[in-house]
């Protein structure tokens, strides 16, 4: 007997495999802005850089892809996914993977291989950024001391950031777990420095999407999706990080350095950050308790030229 009007049916197992293939096509890993095989000096030798930039980043994207397939966030960039998922407590897993992928990518984008003829890129610090460092920290060595002390003191995973407000005040600040300082009130903050929201993160292929901004809900402005709030009416990411009161980070010499975050303007723009994840210094060969020694190598690969350019753009309205 001939059956008319029959519909093609995809077996469940095949349908799942198709979904997985399609989801993994959403974010396929791209190359770093520098040669991975050369590594980043003693901070992230080639094998360690492979762990952080390839194995870990690809794992984050694979898991993100598996959770967004079939949802409204399937075709969003990683940054857009962070914005969208931060307001929905049901999307905590998606937020966690997207936020961590965004943070890890930003961390890697702030680094640059060690120069052949010098010990670091510190000679690329602009006069304006140098003046801000001297004003808020006393000198560059005190900034490095304060920043490194915050990293060593962190007893959980997260990131430590160097932030600037639009007036040019600098501060060191940690975020815990999967909190991020790259998003504020539905804005992708690096956009002010010329980084497009729909541009890719390390490991993410272009989506061809236009500019995107999540409109704030009625009832007040939003704070960074970072686990802490600067305004009573702000929102937090859905329970993936704890809330912390802003504070000044003490240097290893016991002195409080950097601007008080509570006195800075509403938006705090990131100049660079460092990943405080055990796999980073462990894979670099520093052992379980080698974080402090590992951080000494960080300053040789900070891209101060990029930080200086971004500092100028973030503070342009105050000049």
N, C-alpha and C positions, 0 to 999 in steps of 0.2 A: 504494500500500500504506500502510495506517495504522500508524504507529509508536506503540506503547504504552509507558508508563513513561518518556517522554522527559523529560529535565531541561533546565531553562533554562540556557543558557550565555551568560555575559557575555564579549564579545570582550576580549582582553587590553588593547588600547588604551583601551577604555571603562573597564575595571576600574581601570587606573592613574589615569585622570582622576577616578573616583569616590573612590579612596583619597586623592588630593591634596585634593579638596574637603573630604572628611571630616576630614583631618588639619588643614587650615587652620581648621576650625571649632573645633578644640581650644583655640586661643589666638588670640582676635581682639582687636585693640588697643582699649583703652578710653581715655577722656580723662584728662589729667593732673589733679591736685588743684588746679591753678590754670589760668588762661587761657593756652593756648599762643600765641595770637595776640598777647599782650602781651609775651611774652618774659620773661627774667629779667635785666633791666637790661643793663649792658655785659658781664656775664659770658656770658650766652647770649641775645643778641638774638633776636627772633622767628624768623628764618630758621635760625639756629644751633640754637635749641631744637627746631625742626622736624626738623633733621637727627639730633640726638641722641635725642629722645624718640619720634619717629615713624618716620623712614626707617631708622635703625639698629636701633631696638628691634623694629620689625616684621620687618626682615630676619632678626634673630636668631630670632624666634618662627617665622617661615616655615620656616627651615632646621631648627629643632628639630622642628617638626611633621612635616616630610618624613622625618626619621630615626626618629621614635617610632611612626609609623603601623604597625600590625600587631604591635607589641611589647607587653609587659606594662606599659610606661610610657605607653601611649597616653592613658590617662584620668587620669594624675597631674598635679598642679599643677607649676609650674616648680620650686618649692622641693622638692617631693617627688621630682621627677626628679633634682635634684642629689644628694639623699641616696642614692637608689637606684643611680644610675650611678657614684657615686664609688668604690664597692667592686668594680666590674667593669672590668678593663683593656680588655675588648672594647667598652666603651661610651664610649670617650674622646671621640668626636665629639659624642655626646649630652650628655655632661657639659660639654664646652666651651661649647656653645650655651646650655644651661640655666643654667650658672653665670654666664656673661656677661650673660644677660638678667636674672638675679636681681640681680647687682651693679649693672647700669645702672639698674634700677628703684629700688633702694635709694638710689643716688646722687641720682636725681631727686626722690625722696620726702623727702630731707633739705633741700631748697631751698624758698625762699619769695620771691615777688617783692619787689623793693626798696620799702620804705615811701615814701609820698609826702612825709612830713614829717620824715624822718630818713635818715641815711646807711646804717643797718644795723639788724639786730634784736638787737644786743648788749645792749640794756636788758632783754631777756627772759631773760637768763642768771640762773638761780636762785642764791640765796646759797650753797647746798650745792655746786653745780657751780663757782661762782666760787671758793669756798674750795679745792676740789680743784685747780683750774687754778693758783691761786697757790702751792699746796703743791708741785705737781709741776713747774711751769714757771716760777715766779716771778711771772708776770702774764700777762694775755691776749695782749699783744703778743709775748711770747716764745713762747707756744703757736703763734700765727699764723706767727711766723718759723720755728719748728721744722717745722711742718707744710708750709709753702710750700717750705722748703729740701728736704724729702724729695721733693716733687713735681718740683721743678726738677732734682734730681739723678738721677731715674729716667730711664734711657736706653732703656727699652723700654716697652711698654704694660702697664697694670695699674691698680691703685687704691691710694690712700693713705688710711688710716683713723685716726680718733681712737677709741681703745679704752678701756674701763673694766673693772676686775675688781669682784668683789662687795664688796671692801673700799673701793672708791672711788678706787683709784689709776688715773691716766690715763697713756696712752702713745700715741705716734704710730708707726704701723707700715705698711709697704708690702706689697702682694701683687703678684706678677708673673704676666703672662699671664692665664689664666682662673681662677686660685685665688680662693677666697672666704673671708671670715671670718664669714659668716652662718650657717654650719653647723658644728657641733662634736659629734663622737661620735654622730651620728644625730639631734641636736637642732637645731631651727630657733631660733637664739638670740633673734631679736626677739620670739618668743612670750612671753618673760618680761616684755616691755614692753607686752603686750596685742595683738600682731600675730599673728593666727591663721595656722598653717602652711598651711591650705588657702585662705587669702585670696589675692586676686589680686595679681600684680605689674602694673606699668604696661604695658598692652598685653595683659593676660590676662583673659579672662572667667571668672566664677566657675564652678567645676566642681560645687559642691554636695557636696564630699567632706567627710568627718569628719576629726577629728584623726588625724594619721599620724606614726608614728615608726618608723624602721628599727631593729630590735633589733641590738645589737652582737654580732658573732661571738664565740664563746668564745675566751678567750685574752688578753683585756685590753681596756682602754678605747681610744677613738679620739681623735685630735687633730682640729683644724679641717681642713676640706678646703681648705687654703690654700697648700700647697706647702712648709710647714715643720712640724716636729714639736716638741711640748713633752714628749713621753713616748716612751721607747724602743719601747713596744709599739704605738704608734699607726700609723694608716695614712695614706698620701698619696693624692691623686687620681692616676689612672693616667697618669703621665708627661706631663700637659699643662702642668705647671710644674716648675721646678727647686726643689730644697730649699735653704733658706737658714737660717743660724744666727741666732736672735733677737739683736737688737742695739739699742742706744739711738741715735736719730737726732740728729745734731749740728745745732745751729742755724747760721744764716749767720754768727753771731759766733764760731763755733768752740767753743761751750760745749755740753756734753752735757745735754740737758733731757728731762724726762719719766721715768716709772718704768721700770726695767729690766724688759723683758718676761719674762725668765727668772725674775725674783723675784716676778712677779705670780701670782695664783691661776690654776688650770687654765683656767677659762672666761673669755674676754676678749670683752666685749660691745661691739658697734659703736655709737657715738653718731652718727657721720656719716662719709662718705667723699667723695672726689672722683675722677672718672674721669681717668686719665692716658692719653688716647688722642688722637692728633694730629687726628683729625677734629673733636674738640670745639673746640679753640682755633683751628684753621684755619677752620672754618665760622663762627666768631665774628669773623673778620676780623683775627686777630693774626699771621698768617703762620707759616711753618715754625718760626721761632725766637722766637715770641711767647708761649711758655708762662709765663714769669716774669711778664710784664705781665698776662696773662690771670688768673693766680692772685691778683693784687692785687684783682681785681674779685669774686673768689669770696666774700670775707668779707661783702660787702654782702647776699648772698642766703642765707647759712646760716640755717636755721631753729633758732635757739637755744632757742626755747620748747619745741619737740619734743625737742631734745637734753636739755634740763633735766628734762623729764618722764620720759624714758627713763633718765636717770642716777638719778633717785630710785627708779624701779622696779627697776633692776638692783642697786642697793646697799641695798635695803630690809632684807634679811636681816642686814646687818652693823650696823644701827642699834639 
